C-alpha cells in the first residue's frame, strides 16, 4: 500500500472542504430559511464585503491584540511555574490544586467574574490568561520530566553551569512540549476571546460584532465573522508549522 505523501495533503484538504460546503448547502436548502441557516454563497458574499469595511480591521485588530496579549502572558507565566513544577515534586504537589481548580472552572464563570472585576476591554485578556495558563504549565512540567536521567547525570559529571544546563539539556527536551502548548493554547485563545467579547461587549472586537448581528438576526453576518476567526486560527497554526516546527524539527 502506498503511503500518503505531502502532495496528497492539499488535494485531500480541498476534497474535504468541498464535501463540507456541499453538506452545508444541502442543509441550508432543506431548512429553507436564511435566518436559521444561510447557504454558503450568502455567507461568503458577506464575508468578502467585510474586507471593504474600515471598521472590520479595527474590530479584528483589537481582538488579535487581546488574544495575543492574553496568550503571551499565560505562556510566560506557564513557563515560570511549569519549570519548578517539573523539577520539584513538592512544588508540583503544592501548585496542583490551583491548576486543577482553574481547569475545572467553567469558562463562562470566569467571564462573569471578570465582568464584575474589570472593565470590558480587560475581560477577554484576563479570561484568556486563566484558560491557557494551566495548559502551558502542564506541558512544560511534562517536558521537564521527560528528560533522560542519564543526560542529567552526565551534566553533573561534566559540571555544567546552571545556565548552560538549561540551554543544552532542558530547552531541547521541552521544546516539543512548548510547541504543543503553543498550538493548543492558541486554538483555545480564539474560542475564549470571542466568547468573552460577546458577553463583555467592548467597543471594538469581533465578539461584539457577532453579538450585535445576533440581536438583529443577521445570521449570515454571524457566520461570516465566525469564518474570519477560524481563518485567523488557521493562519497562526500555519505560522507555527512553518517557522517553528520546520526549523527545529525538520525530520517531521
C-alpha positions in Angstrom: 0.0 0.0 0.0 1.4 3.4 -1.0 1.9 5.8 1.9 0.2 9.2 1.8 2.6 11.9 0.5 2.8 15.6 1.0 1.3 16.1 -2.4 -1.8 14.3 -1.4 -2.5 16.7 1.6 -3.6 19.8 -0.4 -5.8 17.6 -2.6 -7.4 15.8 0.4 -7.9 19.1 2.1 -9.7 20.5 -0.9 -11.9 17.5 -1.2 -12.8 17.7 2.5 -13.6 21.4 2.1 -15.8 20.8 -0.9 -17.6 18.0 0.9 -18.2 20.2 3.9 -19.5 23.0 1.7 -21.8 20.5 -0.1 -23.3 19.4 3.2 -23.7 23.0 4.3 -25.5 23.9 1.1 -27.7 20.9 1.3 -28.7 21.5 4.9 -29.5 25.2 4.1 -31.7 24.1 1.2 -33.6 21.7 3.4 -34.1 24.3 6.1 -35.1 26.9 3.6 -34.8 29.9 6.0 -31.8 32.1 5.9 -32.4 33.4 9.4 -31.9 29.8 10.7 -29.2 28.6 8.3 -28.0 30.7 5.4 -26.3 29.0 2.5 -22.5 29.3 1.8 -23.0 31.6 -1.1 -24.7 34.3 1.0 -22.3 33.9 3.8 -19.1 34.1 1.7 -20.6 37.1 -0.2 -20.9 38.9 3.1 -17.5 37.6 4.2 -16.0 39.3 1.1 -17.8 42.5 1.9 -16.3 42.6 5.4 -12.9 43.4 4.0 -14.1 46.6 2.4 -15.3 48.0 5.7 -12.7 50.0 7.5 -14.2 49.1 10.9 -13.7 45.4 10.2 -9.9 45.8 10.5 -10.3 47.8 13.8 -12.5 45.1 15.3 -10.2 42.3 14.1 -7.1 44.2 15.3 -8.4 44.7 18.8 -9.4 41.0 19.0 -6.0 40.0 17.8 -4.3 42.3 20.3 -6.3 41.0 23.3 -5.8 37.4 22.2 -2.0 37.6 21.6 -1.5 39.6 24.9 -3.5 37.1 27.0 -1.7 34.2 25.3 1.8 35.6 25.8 1.2 36.5 29.4 -0.2 33.0 30.1 2.7 31.4 28.2 5.4 33.3 30.1 3.7 32.6 33.4 3.3 29.0 32.5 7.0 28.7 31.8 7.8 30.4 35.1 5.6 27.9 37.1 6.0 24.8 34.9 9.8 24.6 35.2 9.8 24.3 39.1 6.8 22.0 38.9 8.8 19.7 36.7 11.9 19.9 38.8 10.3 19.6 42.2 7.6 17.1 43.2 6.8 19.1 46.3 6.3 22.3 44.4 4.1 20.5 41.9 2.0 19.0 44.7 1.7 22.5 46.3 0.6 24.1 43.0 -1.5 21.2 41.6 -4.8 22.2 43.3 -4.6 25.6 41.7 -4.2 24.2 38.3 -7.0 21.6 38.8 -9.2 24.4 40.0 -8.6 26.6 37.0 -9.1 23.7 34.6 -12.3 22.7 36.3 -13.8 26.2 36.5 -16.2 26.8 33.6 -15.0 29.5 31.1 -18.4 31.2 31.5 -17.9 31.5 35.2 -14.5 33.2 34.7 -16.1 35.6 32.2 -18.9 36.5 34.6 -16.4 37.1 37.4 -14.2 39.2 35.1 -17.2 41.3 34.2 -17.6 42.2 37.9 -13.9 42.8 38.5 -12.6 44.6 35.3 -13.8 46.9 32.6 -14.9 45.5 29.3 -11.6 45.8 27.4 -9.7 43.8 30.0 -12.2 40.9 30.4 -11.0 39.0 27.4 -7.3 39.3 28.3 -7.9 38.1 31.8 -10.1 35.1 30.9 -7.7 34.1 28.1 -4.8 34.1 30.6 -6.6 31.9 33.1 -7.9 29.5 30.4 -4.5 28.9 28.7 -2.2 29.1 31.8 -2.9 25.5 33.1 -2.4 24.1 29.7 1.1 25.6 29.4 2.1 24.6 32.9 1.1 21.0 32.3 3.1 20.8 29.0 6.2 22.4 30.5 6.0 20.1 33.5 5.7 17.0 31.3 8.6 18.2 29.2 10.9 18.6 32.1 10.0 15.2 33.5 10.6 13.6 30.1 14.4 14.4 30.2 16.6 11.3 30.2 18.1 11.0 33.7 21.3 9.8 32.0 21.7 13.2 30.4 21.3 14.9 33.8 23.9 12.6 35.3 26.3 13.4 32.5 25.7 17.1 33.0 26.6 16.7 36.7 29.7 14.7 35.8 30.9 17.5 33.5 29.8 20.1 36.0 27.8 22.2 33.5 26.8 25.6 34.8 23.2 26.2 35.5 22.7 28.5 32.5 24.4 26.0 30.1 22.4 23.1 31.7 19.1 24.8 30.9 20.2 25.8 27.3 21.8 22.4 26.4 19.7 19.9 28.2 16.4 21.3 29.4 15.4 23.5 26.5 15.9 20.9 23.7 14.0 18.4 25.8 10.9 20.6 26.4 10.9 22.3 23.0 8.3 19.8 21.5 6.1 20.3 24.6 6.4 24.1 24.2 5.3 23.8 20.6 2.4 21.6 21.6 1.4 24.1 24.3 1.6 27.0 21.8 -0.6 25.2 19.2 -3.2 24.1 21.8 -3.1 27.4 23.6 -3.6 29.5 20.5 -6.5 27.3 19.4 -8.1 27.8 22.8 -7.3 31.5 22.8 -9.6 32.4 19.9 -12.5 30.4 21.3 -12.2 32.1 24.7 -11.5 35.6 23.4 -14.6 35.7 21.2 -16.8 34.3 24.0 -15.5 36.9 26.4 -16.1 39.8 23.9 -19.6 38.6 23.2 -20.5 39.0 26.9 -18.3 41.9 27.8 -19.2 43.9 24.7 -16.2 46.2 24.4 -16.5 49.0 21.9 -14.2 47.2 19.4 -14.0 43.4 18.9 -15.1 40.6 16.7 -17.3 39.1 19.5 -19.1 42.5 19.9 -19.9 42.5 16.2 -21.1 38.9 16.3 -23.4 39.6 19.2 -24.8 42.7 17.5 -25.5 40.6 14.4 -27.3 38.1 16.6 -29.5 40.8 18.1 -30.7 41.8 14.6 -31.0 38.1 13.5 -28.3 38.7 10.8 -27.3 35.0 10.8 -25.1 35.4 7.6 -23.0 38.0 9.3 -22.6 35.9 12.4 -21.3 33.1 10.3 -19.1 35.5 8.3 -17.4 36.7 11.4 -17.0 33.1 12.6 -15.2 32.2 9.4 -12.9 35.2 9.9 -12.0 33.9 13.4 -11.4 30.4 12.0 -9.1 31.9 9.3 -7.1 33.7 12.0 -6.7 30.5 13.9 -5.5 28.7 10.7 -3.1 31.5 10.0 -1.4 31.3 13.4 -1.3 27.5 13.2 0.4 27.8 9.8 2.9 30.2 11.2 3.8 27.8 14.0 4.1 25.0 11.4 6.4 26.9 9.0 8.5 29.0 11.4 8.9 26.7 14.4 8.3 23.1 13.6 10.2 23.1 10.3 13.1 24.9 11.8 13.6 22.9 14.9 12.1 19.6 13.7 12.9 19.3 10.0 12.7 15.5 10.1 8.9 15.7 10.8 
